[in-house]
Amino acid sequence: MMSFTMLDDVIASIYNLGSYISGSDHRMSAWEDIAGRYGTALIGGAIAGAIGADEIYKSAKAIREMNNEQAFQTIIYMINEGKTD
């Protein structure tokens, strides 16, 4: 979550630089209320990660226990069933 917030600020800064160079007065807000925005992103990301941690751990454990043939069969099944997302 924090990386998306930072990417948003970087993009806004690049846009502002382009506006400044072109002589435009239009600016996007970037790097404002850093503590609030980044703190919220950190907490939200931590909560989302904690919610999905059990499922991620189970999936990782199952993958480690597979041999190549089982892994290929799983991938083929996922593709055929449209579950690749």
C-alpha positions as CSV (number, residue, x, y, z in Angstrom):
1,M,0.0,0.0,0.0
2,M,2.8,2.4,0.8
3,S,4.4,1.8,-2.5
4,F,1.2,2.8,-4.3
5,T,1.1,6.0,-2.2
6,M,4.7,6.8,-3.0
7,L,4.2,6.1,-6.7
8,D,1.2,8.5,-6.7
9,D,3.4,11.2,-5.2
10,V,6.3,10.6,-7.6
11,I,3.9,10.8,-10.6
12,A,2.3,14.0,-9.3
13,S,5.8,15.5,-8.9
14,I,6.8,14.6,-12.4
15,Y,3.5,16.1,-13.7
16,N,4.2,19.2,-11.7
17,L,7.7,19.5,-13.1
18,G,6.3,19.2,-16.6
19,S,3.7,21.9,-15.8
20,Y,6.4,24.2,-14.5
21,I,8.6,23.7,-17.5
22,S,5.7,24.3,-19.9
23,G,4.7,27.5,-18.0
24,S,1.3,26.1,-16.8
25,D,0.0,27.1,-13.4
26,H,-1.9,23.8,-12.8
27,R,-0.3,21.7,-10.1
28,M,-1.2,18.4,-8.5
29,S,-0.9,17.9,-4.7
30,A,2.2,15.8,-3.9
31,W,3.9,15.0,-0.7
32,E,1.2,16.6,1.5
33,D,0.2,15.1,4.8
34,I,2.9,12.5,4.5
35,A,2.5,11.1,8.1
36,G,-1.3,10.6,7.7
37,R,-1.3,9.2,4.2
38,Y,1.7,6.9,4.6
39,G,0.7,5.9,8.1
40,T,-2.8,4.9,6.9
41,A,-1.3,3.0,4.0
42,L,1.1,1.1,6.4
43,I,-1.7,0.1,8.7
44,G,-4.0,-0.9,5.9
45,G,-1.3,-3.0,4.3
46,A,-0.5,-4.7,7.5
47,I,-4.1,-5.5,8.2
48,A,-4.6,-6.9,4.7
49,G,-1.4,-8.9,4.9
50,A,-2.5,-10.4,8.3
51,I,-5.9,-11.3,7.0
52,G,-4.4,-13.3,4.0
53,A,-1.3,-14.6,5.8
54,D,-2.9,-18.0,6.8
55,E,-4.0,-18.7,3.2
56,I,-0.6,-17.7,1.8
57,Y,1.2,-19.9,4.3
58,K,-1.1,-22.9,3.4
59,S,-0.5,-22.4,-0.4
60,A,3.2,-22.0,0.0
61,K,3.4,-25.2,2.1
62,A,1.4,-27.1,-0.5
63,I,3.6,-25.9,-3.4
64,R,6.8,-26.9,-1.6
65,E,5.4,-30.5,-1.2
66,M,4.6,-30.9,-4.9
67,N,6.7,-32.6,-7.4
68,N,7.0,-31.3,-11.0
69,E,4.2,-33.5,-12.4
70,Q,1.8,-32.3,-9.7
71,A,2.7,-28.7,-10.3
72,F,2.2,-29.0,-14.1
73,Q,-1.2,-30.7,-13.5
74,T,-2.2,-27.9,-11.1
75,I,-1.3,-25.3,-13.6
76,I,-3.1,-27.0,-16.4
77,Y,-6.2,-27.4,-14.2
78,M,-6.1,-23.7,-13.3
79,I,-5.8,-22.6,-17.0
80,N,-8.6,-24.9,-18.1
81,E,-10.9,-23.7,-15.3
82,G,-10.1,-20.0,-15.8
83,K,-8.6,-19.6,-12.3
84,T,-5.3,-18.1,-13.3
85,D,-6.1,-14.7,-11.7
